[in-house]
Amino acid sequence: MIRAYATGNGTLRGLGKVLAANVYGWWLRVNVIHDVTADTIAIYIDGNLVATGNGPNGDHCFKYGVYGTLRAASAYTQWRNVKFFRMQPRDRPKWN
């Protein structure tokens, strides 16, 4: 899960790491590659690999939006050009 925080003028965190800081007011390209078969996740911000890790266990869904804002007066996010791709197992990239 990638979450946004108010600290650092807007910070994105995921896989236990800071993915990007000072993001308020900026468009970012976020790519997530989740290889369910290999149980790996890779997160890219603006084309740069920023985090890798293991995927979640069990069933999961891929969604985006504003969630968990119970302590904030308001929350706002914008998304554009969202695309989902599904690769066949034979097409999977090789992980190091």
HELIX and SHEET records of a PDB file:
HELIX    1   1 THR A    7  ASN A    9  5                                   3    
HELIX    2   2 PRO A   89  ASP A   91  5                                   3    
SHEET    1   A 3 ILE A   2  TYR A   5  0                                        
SHEET    2   A 3 THR A  11  GLY A  14 -1                                        
SHEET    3   A 3 LYS A  17  ALA A  21 -1                                        
SHEET    1   B 3 VAL A  30  ASP A  35  0                                        
SHEET    2   B 3 THR A  40  ILE A  45 -1                                        
SHEET    3   B 3 ASN A  48  ASN A  54 -1                                        
END                                                                             
